[in-house]
Amino acid sequence: MPLLDIKNLRTTFSTQVGQVRAVRGLNLTVDYGESVGIVGESGSGKSVSMLSVMGLLPVNAHVNADSIMFDGRELTTMDEREKRKMHGSEIGMVFQDPMTSLNPLHTIGMQLMEPIKLHMGLNKAQARARALEMLKLVNIPSPESRLKQYPHEFSGGMRQRVMIAIALACNPKLIIADEPTTALDVTIQAQILELMQGLKNQLNTSIIMITHDLGVIASMCSRIVVMYGGCVAETGTTREIFYSPKHPYTWGLLRSIPKAQMDGTHSKLLPIPGTPPDMLRPPKGCPFAPRCPYAMQVCREYMAPETVLSDTHRVSCHLMHKNAPKVTREEV
């Protein structure tokens, strides 16, 4: 049994101009100790899907699912009090910008100790000791003095380390990291990814990494879920997605990765033509059809069924049909 098992997750937002269908039937599993990456352009439904699981969406959001099982418990029927307790202690979240996630009026120590006291039932002295332990774990120097400091006294990389410490403080089974390195420079990005990978191996914590950067996922995750237009386009192991991708959207994402040349320069970036779909009026058929150079009439009219290529590799694309034109990645 997987740690997290999501079946047919659907999330819509009620607005003055209509219903925004942000997530349209997500199926996702995460095993114990596994690291899974969710990748796609902005607006593909990556963050909204995980915020739906966490219950962190605004009041105009409507979340429905056939089932969301976490560690053997059904979240869709769980009462709010039990759900809040579980979210704080068993699922941790690391957000994109720690400066907007950390309270500028409270010390780092206070923000670390609060969830520890609440969810672990420790007294103030015990919570302080645990907070110090967590700052040491994420390699923050002089943790004693750092506990008394405020978020603005930390660098961007150090603030993200604090967010990771807070997320790990109650020994969660799952960490959801939403674009955790986007606001950091390349050197600090590498340090944060190395830290998260080391902590995952040390603590055997499952990780869901949300990003638009396939390069980040390649170094962190064993499995990748490619999302587009609120739907899953393709899922597979990291090796399958990088070396044997089947969906034209996945081809486009891989083609967009900068590639170093022998002379030290980088090849020209090849963006995917067009723009992501308007989720107020999503396409009738495959959401990628308006941008796909290989779209057929059936793509524009019907969603593609999921094709199972192996135990780990699945793709939703009409090109997988036996009568479809034969297109390979090399021709793209």
SERO-4910 file (N, C-alpha, C, O; in steps of 0.05 Angstrom, whole numbers):
BEGIN
 pado doro    nc1    nc2    nc3   cac1   cac2   cac3    cc1    cc2    cc3    oc1    oc2    oc3
  Met    A     17    -24      0      0      0      0     18     25      0     36     27     17
  Pro    A     13     44    -18     29     68    -19     23     87      4      3     84     18
  Leu    A     42    105     10     37    125     31     15    144     23     -3    149     39
  Leu    A     15    154     -2     -6    172    -12    -17    160    -37     -3    152    -56
  Asp    A    -44    159    -39    -57    148    -62    -81    167    -69   -101    166    -55
  Ile    A    -78    183    -90    -99    202    -99   -113    191   -123   -100    183   -143
  Lys    A   -140    190   -122   -155    180   -144   -175    201   -154   -192    210   -139
  Asn    A   -172    210   -179   -190    228   -193   -195    254   -177   -218    261   -171
  Leu    A   -173    267   -171   -175    293   -157   -184    315   -176   -173    318   -198
  Arg    A   -204    331   -168   -214    352   -185   -217    377   -167   -229    377   -146
  Thr    A   -205    399   -176   -206    424   -161   -215    447   -180   -203    451   -201
  Thr    A   -236    461   -172   -245    484   -187   -247    508   -168   -249    506   -144
  Phe    A   -245    532   -181   -247    557   -166   -271    573   -177   -273    577   -201
  Ser    A   -288    582   -159   -311    598   -167   -302    627   -169   -292    638   -149
  Thr    A   -305    640   -192   -297    668   -196   -321    682   -208   -342    670   -215
  Gln    A   -319    709   -209   -341    725   -220   -346    720   -249   -368    725   -260
  Val    A   -326    709   -263   -329    704   -292   -333    675   -299   -336    668   -322
  Gly    A   -334    657   -278   -340    629   -283   -323    610   -266   -309    619   -248
  Gln    A   -324    585   -273   -310    564   -258   -283    558   -271   -281    552   -295
  Val    A   -262    561   -255   -235    555   -265   -229    526   -257   -227    520   -233
  Arg    A   -226    509   -277   -222    480   -272   -191    475   -271   -179    467   -291
  Ala    A   -180    479   -248   -151    479   -245   -139    451   -246   -118    447   -258
  Val    A   -152    432   -234   -143    404   -234   -166    387   -243   -189    389   -233
  Arg    A   -161    370   -264   -183    355   -277   -177    325   -277   -170    313   -298
  Gly    A   -179    312   -254   -177    283   -253   -148    273   -249   -139    256   -264
  Leu    A   -135    283   -228   -108    274   -222   -108    247   -207   -122    244   -187
  Asn    A    -91    228   -217    -86    204   -203    -56    203   -196    -39    207   -214
  Leu    A    -50    198   -171    -21    199   -163    -17    180   -139    -33    180   -121
  Thr    A      5    166   -139     13    150   -116     42    157   -109     58    163   -126
  Val    A     47    157    -83     75    161    -72     80    139    -52     65    136    -33
  Asp    A    101    124    -56    108    102    -37    124    113    -14    134    135    -14
  Tyr    A    126     97      7    142    104     30    171    107     22    182     89     10
  Gly    A    183    130     30    211    134     24    217    142     -5    240    145    -13
  Glu    A    196    146    -22    200    152    -50    200    183    -54    188    198    -39
  Ser    A    214    191    -75    214    219    -83    202    221   -111    212    209   -130
  Val    A    180    237   -113    165    240   -138    166    269   -146    161    287   -129
  Gly    A    172    274   -171    171    302   -181    146    307   -198    138    290   -214
  Ile    A    134    330   -194    112    339   -211    121    363   -226    129    383   -215
  Val    A    121    360   -253    132    381   -270    112    391   -290     94    376   -298
  Gly    A    115    416   -298     97    428   -318     99    458   -317    111    469   -299
  Glu    A     89    471   -338     90    500   -339     72    512   -317     56    498   -305
  Ser    A     75    538   -312     57    552   -294     28    549   -303     22    552   -327
  Gly    A     10    543   -284    -18    540   -291    -26    512   -299    -48    507   -307
  Ser    A     -7    493   -296    -13    465   -304    -28    450   -282    -39    428   -287
  Gly    A    -29    461   -258    -44    448   -236    -26    435   -216    -36    421   -198
  Lys    A      0    438   -218     19    425   -200     14    433   -171      9    416   -154
  Ser    A     17    458   -165     15    468   -138    -14    465   -127    -18    458   -104
  Val    A    -34    471   -144    -61    470   -135    -69    441   -126    -83    438   -107
  Ser    A    -58    422   -140    -65    394   -133    -54    387   -105    -69    374    -90
  Met    A    -30    396    -98    -19    389    -72    -31    407    -50    -35    398    -28
  Leu    A    -38    432    -57    -52    449    -38    -80    438    -32    -90    442    -10
  Ser    A    -91    425    -52   -117    412    -48   -115    390    -27   -132    387     -9
  Val    A    -94    374    -29    -89    353    -10    -84    364     18    -94    353     38
  Met    A    -70    386     20    -64    399     45    -87    415     57    -86    422     81
  Gly    A   -107    421     41   -129    438     51   -121    467     55   -131    480     73
  Leu    A   -103    477     38    -93    504     41   -103    523     19    -90    543     13
  Leu    A   -125    516      7   -136    533    -15   -156    554     -4   -167    550     18
  Pro    A   -161    576    -18   -180    596     -9   -209    585     -9   -214    563    -19
  Val    A   -227    601      3   -255    591      7   -270    588    -20   -290    574    -20
  Asn    A   -260    600    -41   -275    597    -67   -266    572    -82   -275    567   -105
  Ala    A   -249    555    -69   -240    530    -82   -259    507    -74   -269    506    -52
  His    A   -264    490    -93   -281    466    -89   -264    442    -97   -257    438   -120
  Val    A   -259    425    -77   -242    401    -81   -259    376    -79   -274    372    -60
  Asn    A   -257    359   -100   -271    333   -100   -251    312   -109   -233    317   -125
  Ala    A   -255    288    -98   -238    266   -106   -253    240   -100   -269    238    -81
  Asp    A   -248    219   -116   -259    193   -110   -247    182    -84   -261    170    -68
  Ser    A   -221    188    -80   -208    179    -56   -181    193    -53   -167    197    -73
  Ile    A   -174    200    -28   -146    210    -22   -138    194      3   -146    201     25
  Met    A   -122    174     -1   -113    157     22    -85    166     30    -67    168     13
  Phe    A    -81    171     56    -54    177     66    -48    158     89    -62    159    110
  Asp    A    -28    142     86    -19    123    107    -43    106    117    -45    101    141
  Gly    A    -60     98     98    -82     80    105   -107     94    115   -126     81    122
  Arg    A   -107    121    115   -131    136    124   -143    152    101   -128    164     85
  Glu    A   -169    153    100   -183    168     79   -187    197     87   -201    203    106
  Leu    A   -174    215     71   -175    243     78   -202    256     71   -210    276     83
  Thr    A   -215    246     50   -240    259     41   -262    258     62   -281    274     62
  Thr    A   -261    238     80   -282    235    101   -271    242    128   -286    240    148
  Met    A   -247    251    131   -235    258    156   -245    285    166   -248    303    150
  Asp    A   -251    287    192   -260    313    202   -237    333    203   -214    326    204
  Glu    A   -244    359    203   -225    381    199   -204    381    222   -181    386    216
  Arg    A   -212    376    246   -194    376    269   -172    355    265   -148    361    269
  Glu    A   -180    331    258   -161    309    255   -143    315    231   -119    308    231
  Lys    A   -155    327    210   -140    333    186   -118    354    191    -96    352    182
  Arg    A   -125    375    207   -105    395    214    -82    384    230    -59    391    226
  Lys    A    -89    366    249    -68    353    265    -49    337    248    -25    337    251
  Met    A    -61    322    228    -44    305    211    -27    322    192     -4    316    188
  His    A    -38    344    182    -23    361    164      1    374    178     22    377    165
  Gly    A     -1    380    203     21    392    217     43    372    225     67    379    226
  Ser    A     34    348    232     53    329    243     63    307    223     85    298    226
  Glu    A     46    300    204     53    278    186     59    287    157     72    272    142
  Ile    A     50    311    150     57    322    123     68    350    128     55    367    140
  Gly    A     92    354    118    105    381    119    106    393     92    106    379     72
  Met    A    106    420     91    106    434     65    128    456     65    130    471     84
  Val    A    143    456     43    163    477     39    154    494     16    151    484     -7
  Phe    A    150    520     20    139    538     -1    162    551    -17    185    551     -9
  Gln    A    154    563    -39    172    575    -58    188    599    -46    212    600    -49
  Asp    A    174    617    -32    187    641    -22    185    641      8    164    647     19
  Pro    A    207    635     22    205    634     52    200    661     64    189    661     87
  Met    A    206    683     51    201    709     63    172    715     66    164    729     84
  Thr    A    155    703     49    126    707     52    114    685     69     90    687     77
  Ser    A    129    664     75    118    642     91    126    646    121    111    637    138
  Leu    A    149    658    126    157    663    153    145    689    163    143    709    148
  Asn    A    138    690    189    126    714    201    149    734    208    166    727    224
  Pro    A    150    757    196    172    776    201    172    787    229    192    799    238
  Leu    A    150    784    244    148    795    271    157    776    293    159    783    316
  His    A    161    751    285    169    730    305    197    720    300    206    719    277
  Thr    A    211    712    321    238    701    317    236    674    304    215    661    304
  Ile    A    259    666    293    260    639    280    255    618    301    241    598    296
  Gly    A    265    622    326    261    602    347    232    599    353    222    576    357
  Met    A    217    621    355    188    619    361    173    604    340    155    588    346
  Gln    A    180    609    314    166    596    292    173    567    289    157    551    279
  Leu    A    197    559    299    204    531    299    191    516    322    182    494    320
  Met    A    190    530    345    180    517    370    150    514    370    139    495    382
  Glu    A    136    532    357    106    531    358     95    505    348     79    492    362
  Pro    A    102    495    323     91    469    315    101    446    331     87    426    335
  Ile    A    125    448    342    137    426    358    120    423    384    113    401    391
  Lys    A    114    445    397     98    444    421     70    434    415     59    419    430
  Leu    A     59    444    393     31    438    386     27    408    379      9    395    389
  His    A     45    398    362     41    371    351     56    349    366     48    326    364
  Met    A     78    356    380     93    336    394     88    336    424     98    318    438
  Gly    A     74    356    433     66    357    462     90    362    480     90    353    503
  Leu    A    110    376    471    134    381    487    131    408    502    117    426    493
  Asn    A    145    410    525    145    436    539    165    455    526    178    448    506
  Lys    A    167    479    536    183    500    523    212    492    521    225    496    501
  Ala    A    224    481    543    252    473    543    257    451    523    277    451    508
  Gln    A    239    431    522    242    409    503    239    418    474    254    409    457
  Ala    A    220    436    470    216    447    443    240    463    434    247    461    410
  Arg    A    252    478    452    276    493    445    299    475    437    313    480    418
  Ala    A    302    453    452    323    434    446    318    421    419    337    416    403
  Arg    A    293    415    413    286    403    387    291    423    364    301    416    343
  Ala    A    284    449    369    289    469    349    319    472    343    327    475    320
  Leu    A    335    472    364    364    473    360    374    449    344    391    452    326
  Glu    A    364    426    350    371    401    336    364    404    306    380    395    289
  Met    A    341    416    300    333    418    272    350    438    257    357    434    234
  Leu    A    358    460    270    375    480    257    403    468    251    415    473    230
  Lys    A    412    451    269    438    437    264    435    417    241    453    414    225
  Leu    A    412    404    240    407    384    219    408    396    191    417    384    172
  Val    A    398    421    188    398    434    162    423    452    158    423    469    141
  Asn    A    443    448    175    469    461    172    468    491    174    481    505    159
  Ile    A    453    502    194    454    530    199    474    536    221    472    525    243
  Pro    A    495    552    216    516    557    235    506    573    259    486    588    257
  Ser    A    519    570    282    512    584    307    482    583    313    469    604    315
  Pro    A    471    559    315    442    556    319    431    569    344    408    579    344
  Glu    A    447    570    365    438    583    390    431    612    386    409    621    394
  Ser    A    448    627    373    443    655    368    422    659    347    407    679    347
  Arg    A    421    641    327    402    643    305    373    641    314    355    652    302
  Leu    A    369    625    336    342    622    346    329    649    354    305    652    352
  Lys    A    346    668    362    336    694    372    333    714    350    323    736    354
  Gln    A    341    707    325    340    726    303    314    725    288    298    706    291
  Tyr    A    309    745    272    285    748    256    290    740    226    313    741    218
  Pro    A    270    734    211    274    725    183    291    744    166    306    735    149
  His    A    288    771    170    302    790    153    332    789    158    348    800    143
  Glu    A    341    776    180    369    774    187    382    750    174    406    745    177
  Phe    A    367    734    159    377    711    145    379    716    115    363    731    104
  Ser    A    398    703    102    399    704     73    376    687     61    363    672     76
  Gly    A    372    689     35    351    673     22    355    643     25    336    629     31
  Gly    A    380    634     22    385    606     25    381    596     54    371    574     58
  Met    A    389    613     73    386    606    101    357    605    109    348    588    125
  Arg    A    341    624     98    312    624    104    299    598     93    282    586    106
  Gln    A    308    589     70    297    564     59    305    540     76    290    521     79
  Arg    A    329    541     87    338    520    106    320    520    130    313    498    141
  Val    A    313    543    140    294    545    163    267    533    156    256    518    172
  Met    A    257    539    132    231    527    123    233    497    123    214    483    130
  Ile    A    255    486    113    259    457    113    260    446    141    248    425    147
  Ala    A    273    461    159    274    452    187    246    452    200    240    433    214
  Ile    A    230    472    194    203    473    205    186    450    194    171    437    209
  Ala    A    189    444    168    174    423    155    181    395    167    164    378    168
  Leu    A    207    392    175    217    366    185    215    364    215    219    342    226
  Ala    A    208    385    229    210    386    258    194    365    272    202    355    293
  Cys    A    171    357    261    153    337    275    155    309    262    137    293    265
  Asn    A    178    304    249    183    278    237    160    269    218    149    248    221
  Pro    A    154    285    197    132    278    179    140    254    162    163    249    157
  Lys    A    119    240    152    124    218    133    127    229    104    139    215     88
  Leu    A    116    253     99    117    264     72    123    294     73    112    309     89
  Ile    A    141    302     55    147    330     52    138    338     23    146    326      4
  Ile    A    122    360     21    115    371     -5    131    397     -8    127    416      7
  Ala    A    148    397    -28    165    420    -33    156    434    -59    159    423    -81
  Asp    A    145    458    -56    133    473    -78    153    493    -89    156    515    -77
  Glu    A    166    487   -111    186    504   -123    206    515   -102    210    539    -99
  Pro    A    219    497    -86    235    506    -63    260    521    -70    272    533    -53
  Thr    A    269    520    -96    294    532   -103    291    555   -123    311    567   -132
  Thr    A    267    561   -131    262    580   -153    273    608   -146    284    622   -164
  Ala    A    270    617   -121    278    644   -114    308    646   -106    316    667    -96
  Leu    A    323    625   -111    351    624   -102    370    624   -126    362    615   -148
  Asp    A    395    633   -122    414    632   -144    423    603   -147    418    586   -130
  Val    A    437    598   -169    444    571   -177    460    556   -156    455    533   -151
  Thr    A    480    570   -144    497    557   -124    481    549   -100    484    526    -90
  Ile    A    464    567    -90    448    561    -67    427    539    -74    420    522    -57
  Gln    A    416    540    -98    398    519   -107    410    491   -103    398    473    -92
  Ala    A    435    488   -113    449    463   -111    452    454    -82    449    430    -76
  Gln    A    459    473    -65    462    466    -36    436    457    -24    436    438     -8
  Ile    A    414    471    -30    388    463    -19    379    436    -29    369    419    -13
  Leu    A    383    430    -55    376    404    -66    393    382    -53    383    360    -47
  Glu    A    418    387    -50    436    368    -37    428    363     -8    428    340      1
  Leu    A    420    384      6    410    382     33    385    365     34    383    346     51
  Met    A    366    370     17    341    355     17    345    326     10    332    308     22
  Gln    A    362    321     -9    368    293    -16    381    278      7    374    255     13
  Gly    A    400    292     21    413    279     44    394    274     67    395    252     79
  Leu    A    376    293     72    356    289     93    336    267     87    328    252    104
  Lys    A    329    265     61    310    244     52    323    216     58    310    198     68
  Asn    A    349    214     50    362    188     54    366    182     84    364    159     93
  Gln    A    372    203    100    377    200    128    352    193    144    352    176    162
  Leu    A    329    206    137    305    203    152    284    185    139    263    179    150
  Asn    A    290    177    114    271    160     98    244    173     95    223    160     96
  Thr    A    244    199     90    220    215     86    213    214     56    230    218     39
  Ser    A    187    211     50    178    214     23    177    243     15    172    260     32
  Ile    A    183    249    -10    183    277    -20    167    279    -46    170    263    -64
  Ile    A    150    300    -47    138    308    -72    151    335    -80    147    354    -65
  Met    A    165    335   -102    178    360   -111    163    372   -134    161    360   -155
  Ile    A    152    396   -130    137    410   -150    156    431   -163    167    447   -150
  Thr    A    158    430   -190    176    448   -203    170    450   -233    156    432   -244
  His    A    179    471   -246    177    473   -275    204    466   -287    207    466   -312
  Asp    A    224    459   -271    251    454   -279    258    424   -279    261    412   -257
  Leu    A    259    412   -302    265    383   -304    293    377   -294    298    355   -284
  Gly    A    311    397   -296    338    393   -285    339    388   -255    354    372   -245
  Val    A    322    403   -241    320    399   -212    309    371   -205    320    358   -187
  Ile    A    289    363   -220    277    337   -215    296    314   -221    296    294   -207
  Ala    A    312    317   -242    331    296   -250    349    288   -227    357    264   -225
  Ser    A    358    307   -211    377    301   -190    364    293   -164    377    283   -146
  Met    A    337    296   -162    324    291   -136    304    267   -136    302    254   -116
  Cys    A    291    262   -159    268    245   -159    272    219   -174    287    218   -194
  Ser    A    260    198   -165    261    172   -178    238    168   -198    240    151   -216
  Arg    A    217    184   -195    194    183   -213    184    211   -219    186    229   -202
  Ile    A    173    215   -243    164    241   -252    136    240   -263    128    221   -277
  Val    A    120    260   -255     92    263   -265     92    289   -281     98    310   -270
  Val    A     85    287   -306     84    311   -324     55    320   -325     38    305   -334
  Met    A     50    345   -317     22    356   -317     19    378   -338     38    394   -342
  Tyr    A     -4    379   -350    -11    400   -368    -41    405   -369    -56    386   -371
  Gly    A    -49    430   -366    -77    436   -368    -94    422   -347   -117    415   -352
  Gly    A    -83    418   -323    -97    406   -301    -98    375   -302   -111    363   -286
  Cys    A    -85    363   -322    -86    334   -326    -57    323   -326    -38    338   -330
  Val    A    -55    297   -322    -30    284   -324    -25    275   -353    -41    260   -364
  Ala    A     -4    285   -365      3    278   -393     19    253   -394     14    236   -412
  Glu    A     37    250   -375     55    226   -376     67    222   -348     72    241   -334
  Thr    A     71    197   -341     85    191   -316    103    167   -320     97    149   -335
  Gly    A    126    168   -307    145    146   -310    169    150   -292    171    170   -278
  Thr    A    187    131   -292    212    135   -277    228    158   -289    223    166   -312
  Thr    A    247    169   -275    263    191   -285    277    182   -311    278    198   -330
  Arg    A    286    158   -312    300    148   -336    280    146   -359    287    153   -382
  Glu    A    256    136   -354    236    134   -376    229    161   -387    226    164   -411
  Ile    A    225    181   -370    217    207   -379    239    221   -394    234    235   -414
  Phe    A    264    218   -385    287    231   -399    296    217   -424    304    230   -443
  Tyr    A    295    190   -424    307    175   -446    286    162   -464    293    153   -486
  Ser    A    261    160   -455    241    147   -472    214    161   -469    193    148   -464
  Pro    A    213    188   -471    187    202   -468    169    197   -492    179    192   -514
  Lys    A    143    197   -487    124    191   -508    105    214   -515     94    215   -537
  His    A    101    232   -496     81    254   -501     95    278   -514    117    285   -505
  Pro    A     83    290   -535     96    314   -547    101    336   -527    120    352   -531
  Tyr    A     85    339   -507     90    360   -487    115    354   -471    131    372   -466
  Thr    A    119    329   -464    144    321   -451    168    326   -469    189    335   -459
  Trp    A    165    321   -495    187    327   -513    194    357   -513    217    364   -512
  Gly    A    173    373   -512    177    402   -512    191    411   -487    208    429   -488
  Leu    A    184    400   -464    197    407   -439    226    400   -439    244    415   -431
  Leu    A    232    376   -449    260    367   -450    276    384   -470    300    389   -465
  Arg    A    264    392   -492    277    408   -512    283    436   -501    302    450   -511
  Ser    A    268    444   -481    272    471   -469    295    473   -449    302    495   -440
  Ile    A    306    450   -442    329    450   -423    354    460   -437    361    450   -458
  Pro    A    368    480   -425    393    490   -437    413    468   -438    417    453   -419
  Lys    A    427    466   -461    447    445   -465    474    457   -470    477    474   -488
  Ala    A    494    449   -455    521    460   -458    535    447   -483    532    424   -488
  Gln    A    550    464   -498    564    454   -521    593    448   -513    602    455   -491
  Met    A    608    436   -532    636    429   -527    653    453   -522    673    452   -507
  Asp    A    645    476   -535    662    500   -532    654    517   -507    664    539   -503
  Gly    A    637    506   -490    629    520   -466    605    537   -468    594    547   -448
  Thr    A    595    541   -493    571    557   -497    546    540   -493    548    516   -490
  His    A    523    552   -494    497    538   -491    482    539   -518    482    560   -532
  Ser    A    468    518   -524    452    518   -548    428    536   -545    420    543   -522
  Lys    A    416    545   -567    393    563   -566    369    549   -553    363    526   -560
  Leu    A    356    563   -535    332    552   -522    309    549   -543    305    567   -560
  Leu    A    295    527   -541    273    522   -560    247    521   -544    239    499   -534
  Pro    A    233    543   -540    208    543   -524    186    529   -539    187    525   -563
  Ile    A    166    521   -524    142    508   -536    124    531   -547    117    548   -532
  Pro    A    118    530   -573    101    552   -584     74    553   -571     64    532   -561
  Gly    A     62    577   -571     35    579   -560     35    585   -530     56    589   -518
  Thr    A     11    585   -519      8    591   -490     -9    569   -477    -25    556   -491
  Pro    A     -6    565   -451    -23    546   -437    -52    552   -439    -60    575   -445
  Pro    A    -69    532   -436    -98    536   -441   -111    553   -419   -102    555   -397
  Asp    A   -133    566   -427   -149    582   -408   -167    562   -393   -185    549   -405
  Met    A   -162    559   -367   -177    538   -352   -206    547   -345   -221    531   -334
  Leu    A   -213    571   -352   -241    579   -352   -256    565   -374   -280    557   -372
  Arg    A   -242    561   -397   -254    548   -420   -233    528   -431   -222    533   -453
  Pro    A   -228    507   -416   -207    488   -426   -215    474   -452   -239    471   -457
  Pro    A   -196    465   -467   -202    452   -493   -220    428   -488   -219    415   -468
  Lys    A   -236    422   -508   -255    399   -506   -239    373   -505   -246    355   -490
  Gly    A   -219    370   -521   -203    346   -522   -177    347   -506   -178    356   -483
  Cys    A   -156    338   -518   -130    340   -505   -122    369   -500   -123    385   -518
  Pro    A   -115    376   -475   -108    404   -470    -84    415   -485    -81    439   -489
  Phe    A    -67    397   -494    -43    405   -509    -48    407   -539    -30    417   -553
  Ala    A    -71    398   -548    -76    397   -577    -72    424   -591    -60    424   -613
  Pro    A    -81    447   -580    -76    473   -595    -47    480   -599    -41    496   -617
  Arg    A    -29    468   -584      0    474   -586     16    451   -599     39    454   -605
  Cys    A      3    429   -603     17    404   -611     20    404   -642      0    405   -656
  Pro    A     44    401   -652     48    400   -681     37    374   -694     35    372   -718
  Tyr    A     31    354   -677     22    329   -687     -8    323   -681    -17    301   -683
  Ala    A    -22    345   -672    -50    341   -665    -67    333   -688    -65    343   -710
  Met    A    -84    313   -683   -104    303   -703   -131    313   -695   -135    324   -673
  Gln    A   -151    309   -712   -178    317   -705   -188    304   -680   -202    317   -664
  Val    A   -181    279   -676   -190    265   -652   -178    278   -626   -191    277   -605
  Cys    A   -154    289   -628   -141    302   -606   -158    327   -597   -160    333   -573
  Arg    A   -169    341   -616   -184    365   -610   -212    360   -599   -225    377   -587
  Glu    A   -221    335   -604   -249    329   -596   -251    311   -571   -271    313   -557
  Tyr    A   -231    295   -566   -233    275   -544   -207    275   -528   -185    276   -538
  Met    A   -211    272   -501   -188    267   -484   -176    240   -491   -190    221   -495
  Ala    A   -150    238   -491   -137    213   -497   -139    194   -473   -135    202   -450
  Pro    A   -144    168   -478   -144    149   -456   -115    144   -447    -96    149   -462
  Glu    A   -112    134   -423    -85    128   -413    -75    102   -425    -88     82   -424
  Thr    A    -51    103   -436    -38     79   -447    -17     70   -428      1     85   -420
  Val    A    -18     45   -420      1     33   -401     24     21   -417     20      1   -432
  Leu    A     48     33   -415     71     23   -430     88      3   -414    100    -14   -425
  Ser    A     87      6   -388    101    -12   -370     89     -9   -342     70      6   -338
  Asp    A     99    -23   -323     89    -21   -295     92      8   -285     77     16   -267
  Thr    A    111     23   -295    117     49   -285    112     72   -305    110     95   -297
  His    A    108     65   -330    107     85   -351     79     86   -364     69     66   -375
  Arg    A     65    110   -362     39    113   -373     37    140   -387     50    159   -379
  Val    A     22    141   -408     19    166   -424     -9    169   -434    -22    149   -441
  Ser    A    -19    194   -435    -46    199   -446    -42    215   -472    -40    239   -471
  Cys    A    -42    201   -494    -37    214   -520    -49    196   -542    -44    172   -542
  His    A    -63    208   -561    -75    194   -583    -54    182   -602    -60    164   -618
  Leu    A    -29    192   -601     -8    182   -618     -1    153   -610     13    139   -625
  Met    A    -10    144   -586     -4    117   -578    -23     97   -591    -18     72   -590
  His    A    -44    106   -604    -63     88   -618    -49     74   -641    -32     86   -655
  Lys    A    -56     49   -645    -43     33   -666    -46     45   -694    -29     40   -712
  Asn    A    -68     60   -699    -72     71   -725    -62    100   -728    -65    112   -750
  Ala    A    -50    111   -707    -41    139   -708    -15    140   -724      0    120   -726
  Pro    A     -8    164   -735     17    167   -749     41    161   -730     39    167   -707
  Lys    A     61    149   -741     85    142   -724    103    166   -722    116    174   -742
  Val    A    105    177   -699    122    201   -694    141    194   -671    132    183   -651
  Thr    A    166    199   -675    186    194   -654    198    220   -645    197    240   -658
  Arg    A    211    219   -622    223    243   -610    244    254   -628    248    278   -630
  Glu    A    259    237   -642    281    246   -659    272    265   -681    287    281   -691
  Glu    A    246    263   -689    236    279   -711    227    307   -701    221    324   -717
  Val    A    227    310   -674    217    335   -663    238    356   -662    234    379   -654
***
